Amino acid sequence: MLKPYLLAAWLLTAAHCCAQDCAPVVPSEAGDCGNGFYAVREANMKAGREIYLFSGLGADERAYKELCFPADRTHFVRWIRPERNESIESYARRLSDSITAERPILIGLSFGGLIAIEVAKHIPTEKIILISSAKTRAEIPFYYRIAGRTGLYRLFPINMLRRPNRLSNWYFGAVTESDRRLLARILKDADPYMLRWGVKQLTSWKNTEVPERLRHIHGTSDHILPYRYIHCDVPVRGGGHFMTVNRADELAVEIAGLL
């Protein structure tokens, strides 16, 4: 059954780093970065705000390193382990305590976009930028929501999905050999506890309101969160769920335009 496979495959990216204590990584200086680095830096300086990055449910350089965010104003959020039976709302409230800047810009990738929206309910923000994510429950595909209502999410073959294959490569849009190797490491590192928690939170997410000053970037070829269910501000033609890695230069320019 492909739809449950698709849901669990997406959430594997949200869970993978907790096997490594979810340690944050350091944003990049210019180094080998492309022109997108300078576009983001200039826009960030004009905005005058600190940026907090949410990558799924983990802070990992593999998600954002190709975008080369400037180090001086960028923070990767250190994730905390969910408590037993904790809701996404409660988790976000606890996580918001780690954000100390006034009116920061929150950028959420994939499941991290849902977390960013929930965090913004507890702190004032300048704006929120979502990448390959969803703004409300209505943008979560109906088959995910059915899985949540019926409890079918409990049947997702978590262990099988941790082994990369052609289907997972296609779902994520892992096109090149380096993409596939990176995805294989992410799948291998996935923490089953975090995955099960994330599946439950996604399929039962209740948010219905779009926050003010939210902007959404989404790939038109995203197989995990299909574009047809999404109302976004910036469509990336041909972009998949892995576009922060394999469409980084183009994506960095789009992010700079929203800062």
C-alpha positions in Angstrom: 0.0 0.0 0.0 1.8 3.1 -1.3 0.2 5.9 0.6 1.2 4.7 4.1 4.7 4.1 2.7 4.8 7.7 1.5 3.8 9.1 4.9 6.3 7.1 6.8 9.0 7.8 4.3 8.5 11.5 4.8 8.6 11.3 8.6 11.8 9.3 8.5 13.5 12.6 7.6 12.0 14.1 10.6 13.2 11.5 13.0 16.7 10.6 11.8 18.9 12.8 13.8 17.6 11.9 17.2 19.8 8.8 17.1 22.6 11.4 17.4 21.1 13.4 20.3 19.8 15.9 17.8 22.7 18.2 18.1 22.5 21.5 16.2 25.0 22.3 13.5 26.9 25.5 12.6 25.6 27.5 9.6 28.1 28.3 6.9 30.4 31.1 6.1 30.8 31.8 2.4 33.4 29.1 1.6 32.3 27.1 -1.4 28.7 28.4 -1.3 27.1 29.7 -4.5 25.5 33.0 -5.2 22.6 32.1 -3.1 24.7 32.6 0.1 25.2 36.3 -0.8 21.6 36.8 -1.7 20.5 35.3 1.7 23.1 37.3 3.6 22.1 40.6 2.0 18.4 40.0 2.6 19.0 38.9 6.1 21.0 42.0 6.9 18.2 44.2 5.6 15.6 42.3 7.6 17.6 42.8 10.8 16.2 39.7 12.4 17.6 36.4 13.8 16.7 33.3 11.8 15.8 30.0 13.5 15.8 26.9 11.3 13.7 23.8 11.9 14.6 20.7 9.9 12.0 18.1 10.3 12.2 17.0 13.9 16.0 17.2 13.8 18.7 19.8 13.4 21.1 18.3 10.9 23.6 20.0 8.5 22.5 17.6 5.8 19.2 19.4 5.5 20.4 23.0 5.2 24.1 22.9 4.5 23.7 23.4 0.7 21.7 26.6 1.4 24.7 28.1 3.2 22.8 30.4 5.7 25.1 33.1 7.2 26.5 32.0 10.6 26.2 35.3 12.4 22.4 35.6 12.4 21.3 32.0 12.0 20.4 29.4 14.7 19.6 25.7 14.3 17.1 24.7 16.9 18.2 22.0 19.4 15.5 19.4 19.6 14.1 18.0 22.8 12.8 14.5 23.2 9.0 14.3 23.2 7.4 13.2 26.5 5.2 10.2 26.6 2.0 10.8 24.7 2.9 14.5 24.3 1.0 16.5 21.7 2.6 18.6 19.0 1.1 21.7 20.7 2.7 20.9 24.0 6.0 20.0 22.4 6.1 23.3 20.5 5.4 25.2 23.7 8.4 23.6 25.4 10.6 24.1 22.4 9.8 27.8 22.2 11.7 28.3 25.4 14.9 27.8 23.5 14.2 30.8 21.2 15.5 33.9 22.8 15.7 36.5 20.0 12.9 39.1 19.7 10.6 38.6 16.8 12.7 36.1 14.9 12.2 34.7 11.5 11.3 31.0 11.6 12.1 28.7 8.7 10.6 25.2 8.8 11.4 22.4 6.4 9.0 19.5 6.0 7.6 18.4 9.4 9.6 21.3 10.8 7.2 23.7 9.2 4.3 22.3 11.3 6.5 22.8 14.4 7.4 26.3 13.4 3.7 27.2 13.1 3.0 25.8 16.5 6.0 27.5 18.1 4.8 30.8 16.6 1.6 30.5 18.7 3.8 31.1 21.8 6.2 33.8 20.7 6.0 36.9 18.5 7.7 36.4 15.1 8.6 38.6 12.3 7.6 36.0 9.7 7.5 32.3 9.0 8.9 30.6 5.9 7.8 27.1 5.1 9.7 24.8 2.6 8.1 21.6 1.4 5.6 21.7 4.2 2.0 22.3 5.0 0.3 25.3 6.6 -3.0 23.8 7.9 -4.6 20.4 8.3 -6.4 20.9 5.0 -3.0 20.7 3.2 -2.2 17.4 4.7 -3.3 14.8 2.1 -6.6 13.1 2.9 -5.1 9.6 3.1 -2.7 10.7 5.9 -5.7 12.1 7.8 -7.7 8.9 7.3 -4.8 7.0 8.7 -4.9 9.2 11.7 -8.6 8.9 12.3 -8.6 5.1 11.9 -5.4 4.3 13.6 -3.9 2.8 10.5 -0.7 4.9 11.1 0.2 2.3 13.7 0.6 -0.3 10.8 3.3 1.6 8.9 6.3 -0.7 8.2 8.8 1.4 10.0 11.7 -1.1 9.9 11.2 -1.9 6.2 11.2 1.8 5.3 14.6 2.3 7.0 16.1 0.4 4.1 16.5 2.7 1.0 15.2 1.5 -2.3 14.1 2.9 -5.7 10.6 3.8 -4.4 12.0 5.9 -1.5 14.4 7.6 -3.9 11.5 8.5 -6.2 9.3 9.8 -3.4 12.0 12.1 -2.1 13.2 13.2 -5.5 16.7 11.8 -4.9 18.0 12.1 -8.4 21.7 11.9 -8.3 24.0 9.3 -6.8 25.0 11.7 -4.1 21.3 12.4 -3.3 20.7 8.7 -2.9 23.6 8.2 -0.7 22.5 11.0 1.6 19.0 9.7 1.7 20.3 6.3 2.5 22.1 7.7 5.6 19.0 9.6 6.7 16.9 6.5 6.5 19.4 4.4 8.3 19.7 7.0 11.1 16.0 7.3 11.7 14.9 6.9 15.3 11.8 4.6 15.5 10.5 6.4 18.7 10.6 9.8 17.0 9.1 8.4 13.9 6.1 6.9 15.7 5.5 10.1 17.6 5.8 12.2 14.4 3.4 10.0 12.4 0.8 10.3 15.2 1.2 14.1 15.4 1.0 14.6 11.6 -2.0 12.5 11.1 -3.9 14.2 13.9 -2.7 17.8 13.4 -5.6 20.2 14.1 -4.3 23.6 12.9 -6.7 25.4 10.7 -5.4 29.0 10.7 -2.6 30.4 8.6 -0.4 32.7 10.6 0.1 36.3 9.5 3.3 37.0 7.5 3.7 33.4 6.5 5.3 32.5 3.1 5.4 29.1 1.6 7.8 27.6 -0.9 6.9 24.3 -2.5 8.1 22.1 -5.3 5.6 21.2 -8.0 7.0 17.6 -8.2 6.9 16.9 -4.4 5.6 13.3 -4.0 5.6 13.4 -0.2 3.3 16.4 0.1 1.8 16.7 -3.4 1.6 20.2 -4.8 -2.1 19.7 -5.8 -3.0 19.9 -2.1 -0.8 23.0 -1.4 -1.5 26.7 -1.8 1.9 28.2 -1.8 3.5 31.6 -2.5 6.5 30.4 -4.4 6.2 27.3 -6.6 9.5 25.7 -7.6 9.0 24.1 -11.0 10.1 20.5 -10.9 11.3 20.7 -7.3 10.9 17.6 -5.1 11.0 17.1 -1.4 14.8 17.0 -1.5 15.1 20.4 -3.2 17.0 22.0 -0.3 19.8 19.6 -1.4 19.5 19.4 -5.1 18.0 22.8 -6.0 19.8 24.8 -3.3 21.0 27.7 -5.4 17.6 28.4 -6.8 16.0 27.9 -3.5 18.4 30.3 -1.7 17.4 33.0 -4.1 13.7 32.4 -3.4 14.3 32.5 0.4 16.2 35.7 0.1 13.3 37.3 -1.7 11.0 36.4 1.2 13.3 37.6 4.1 
